[in-house]
Each structure stands twice: as structure tokens, then as C-alpha cells.
Amino acid sequence: MEPISRFGGNIKSVVHRREKKTKLGLVPVTVVLEIGDRGRFRKILSELRAQGVKITHVGEKEELSERVVLMAGRMGVEDLREITERINRKGGARISDMRLSMGKEEMAVRLRLNGKDERTLEEALSLLEKVAEERGLLLVKALEERS
């Protein structure tokens, strides 16, 4: 697991297929990784192979473009529902994760936006800017979670 960590990978799941042993009696393992870019992905594969890990299949799935933003101010659950519906109606982008911090009168929400491409994601961010302006909310767009 060390190469995955060293090159900034994140293990999303590990599945041991005990019912489907190989001809040598080994248990196949499926590991799903989240990795920021192809270069780091290739480095991880190279390092694992150099350590003797037998990789029989690599199925790359191109991840969506992603941004994490913070909205804060006076808002409620209905406001969050409307924001989510407006992003969904726009098409091509969605809110994949929402984390709340609630006070007596104000709320802060961290939103993870995914888009099919950078242009679509920028359109969704513009929509969030418009919503924040309409409601007098603070919007912080430059949150970075990974290297």
C-alpha cells in the first residue's frame, strides 16, 4: 500500500474474491483507487509491479472534473434543496457530497461538485455564485483537498 500513499492515491475499496481462486490457489483482489492524474497512476502501477505485485487487469475510469466550495450564511435545508435542484436542472454537473455545520442562525455547507468537463463545472460554479449573490451568502471557491 505504500506506493499508493506515496504517490497520493486513495484506496476507495478492497474486495477479496475468495470464491474465485487462481490456478495457483491465490485469492484475487480488486482494489479501487482514486488518483488525481494519470502520471501518478502510472507511477503507482510501475512501483507495484517492481515490488512483485501481479496486476492482471487495469480498468481505468476517467473521473469527472471536481471542485469543492464553501457556502456560508443564513440559509436552511430548503435553500440547500433548491440549490441542489438548480445544479441538477443545469445538467452535466451534480453535487456529489454535502457537509453541514449549523449554528443558531447561520449555516456553512461544504459542497463537492462534479462535472462532465471543466466547462460544465465552471457553469455550475457560476450558478452557485449567482445563488450566493441572490441570498447574501459567502461563497469560497478555491478549496483544495488533495495535492
N, C-alpha and C positions, 0 to 999 in steps of 0.2 A: 504494500500500500504506500510505501514511502515515495516512489516516483510520482504517484498521483498527487500526493500532498505537495511535494517539492515543486511541481510544475503548475500548481494552482487548480488542480481538479477537485471536484466534489463528488463523492460517491452517493448516488441517489438511491440505489438498491442493489442487493446481492441475493441471487437465487441459486440454491444448490439443487441440482436435478438428480437426486439420489436414485430415482426410479429408472434413469437412463444412463447407466454406467457405460463407459467406453469399452472397447475391446481389451484394453489393458486393465480394466477393473477400476478405472478412475471415475470420480464424480465430476461431471461437467458443471461449471459455474458460470452464470451470466451476471455480469457486472454492468450496471448502467451508470455512466459518468456524466457529469455536467462540466464542460470545459469551455473557457472563454473564446478560444480561437483554434484554428486548425494546426498552427505551428506548435502550440503546446500539446495538442492531441498527438501529433506525430512524435514528439519527444517522449511522451509517456509510453506510447506503443514501442518505440525503439528501446527504451530503458527496460521495460518489462520483458521484451524478447531477449535482451542481453543478459537478464537475470535468469533466463531459462523458462520463463512462463510461456506455455504453448497457447497461442492465440489461434483459434480455428476460424473465427468469423468476426468481422468488424462491420457493424451496421451503423453507418453514420446517419444521424438525423439532424438536418440543419435546424438549429434553433431559431426562434423568432427574435427580432430585434427587441430590446428590452430597455426600459428606463424605470427608475424608482424616484418618486416625487413625494413631497410632504405638503399637505394642505392643513391649515390651522385657522381656527376662528370659531365664531358662533354658527354651529350647524348641528343638525340632528340626523337620526337614522334615515328619515325620509329624504333629506338632502343627499345622503350617500346613495340611496336607491336611485334617485333621479340622475345623479352624476354617472352612475354605472349604466343606466339605461341610455343616456345620451351618447356615451362612448360606444356602447354596443350598436346603437342605431347608425352610427357613423360608418361602421363596417371596417373590417381589416385590422382592427385593434380591439383589445379587451383588457379589463383589469383582472389580472391573474391572482393577485393577493392583496388583501386589505388588512392593515393592523391599526387598531384604535387605541388612543389614550384619551380618556374622558375626564373632564373636570366638571365643576358645578354648572358653568355656563358656556364653556368652550370645549372644543374637541380638536385633537390633532389626529390626522389619519395618514399613514404611510401607504401609498399605492404603488403596486408593481404593475406597470403597463407592458403588454406585449403587442407587437405589431408585425404584420407580414413582411414589412420592409421599413427602411428608415423614413421614407416619405410619409407613409401611413402613420407611423409613430409620431412624427412631427405634427401631423394634422390633429392627432388625438391630444397632444400636448397643447396645441393652440386652443383646442376646445376647452381644456382644463383651465388655461389662462383666462379665457372668456368667462367661464363659470366663476372663477375666483374673483374676477373683477366685478361681476354682477352682484356677488354676495358679500363683497368686502372681506374676502379671505386671503390669507397669506399663502402663496404658492412658492415652494422651493423646488427647483427643477434639477439641480446639479448634485443629487445624492449619488455617491459611488459606494457600492458594496463589495466589489471584488477588484483585484488587480488585473 
